[in-house]
Amino acid sequence: MTPGRTWVIAPPRRSFVVGVADMVASNDANADIITYSLGSCLGIAIYDPVKKVGGLLHIMLPDSKIDAAKAVSSPFMFVDTGVPRLFHSAYDLGADRNRLIVKVAGGSQLLDEKGIFNIGERNFIALNALFALKGIPIHAKEVGGVSSRTMRLDLSNGNVTIKPPGVAAYPL
Amino acid sequence: MTAIELVNKVKNLPPVSNAALKLVSLLEQPAVSNDEVVHALKCDNVLTAKLLRACNSPYFGLEEPVSSVDQAVFILGHQQILHIVLTLAFGSAMVVPLPAYAVEANELWRHSLVTATAAESVVESFSNLSVEGPVAFTVGLLHDIGKLVLSQALTVEYQSEIRRLVEQNNFSRAEAEKATIGTDHAEVGAQLLQSWHLPEDIVEAVGNHHSPLLKPRPRLSVVTHLANCAAHLAGSAPGWDGYAVRVNEDVVKTLAITPDRIDLLIVAVRDSFDKVDGFMTMS
């Protein structure tokens, strides 16, 4: 082989996509975790900057009690069953609870005076209650409004960005 | 501008096969026979060819390839065939991006399919509405078709006025359209379907999906309204104003809807996402 110039080409960043009622946790600092169409659902991103371990959860509903079978088959659908699994997945990858940075986005609301359809708000109330019980602070949040959002967690530095339709992404 | 003026003015109306419209019209009958479905389809060679290709796609996993419409209807049943045909017939018109709504390509189409399957869940969950599944699927699929037409009339000025009303005055999308242009995407959709001579119930369901009729008895628009709300809550809410949809309080009251019932409906909508993905690959 003829000696020549050495080209160093950075491999493309990987993207893990989190579906609705789904979760990804990873320690791959060369990857992003991304979730689309967060509406009344909540995206919960956690990140340990020392271990570069993070996770992103996309929950739909506040409480798994409405469907016991779903609580087992799709635990990431609900706040009460999904959030503990997100944290434990990060702990399993070496994250330290006291270093975790927690960011929350979503919880959009339909225009509903009576509030029967206000799942976004009920989701956020359920999440706050759970965090209060466990003593977990939320470091940044963008909850409510009439847009859906795309949420991205950069595993190299823990930066979280939000992108509503028709608008450029911005940091949370 | 009225809905009728707008439909007459706009140049690009969604292209739709006559055979598909004929099938939608059949829904008005209390019972549809396989023969009628086959007969309607046979008038359209292109649609027939697409249908056979879809039936033979891996999604259905048939052991023997299907080679005729009769065979396809016999094996898959006319409900399934109706779903496939509607998907093929309206999909190509509805996959376009709508910049005036900040809706990207495929997004309106996916939302229509999610609403169609959500409508099936609604009539299952609220059986006292006594609506057939295929009718529910069809009106869910067509509920936002007016956006294809209205978006062509939304100038930058109209768009910014709509945005102002939604963001500052707590208007819903449809209310803001009506205040700005004089009509909204629901009325325009109904007008379009009427010009295609579709059954009155289906026109009603599309035209009133933001203002459902409950008296003297709940009409089909109650189904489209609930299905649309459920689709939005399951995350299918395209556009910058995806959640600027007003929930009708009278529907909530009349049907005695509780938060638990909504939650279960949304679980059902989420469960249909695989089916929606299947339809997306077909169209």
Interface residues (C-beta under 8 A of the other chain):
Chain A: G19 V20 A21 S37 L38 G39 S40 C41 M60 L61 P62 D63 I66 D67 K70 S74 M77 S108 Q109 L110 L111 D112 E113 K114 I116 F117 I119 G120 R122 G145 V146 S147 S148 P164 P165 G166 V167
Chain B: A102 V103 E104 V166 E167 N170 S172 C229 H232 L233 A234 G235 S236 A237 P238 G239 W240 D241 G242 Y243 A244 V245 R246 V247 E249 V252 I257 T258 P259 D260 I262 D263 L264 I266 V267 R270 F273
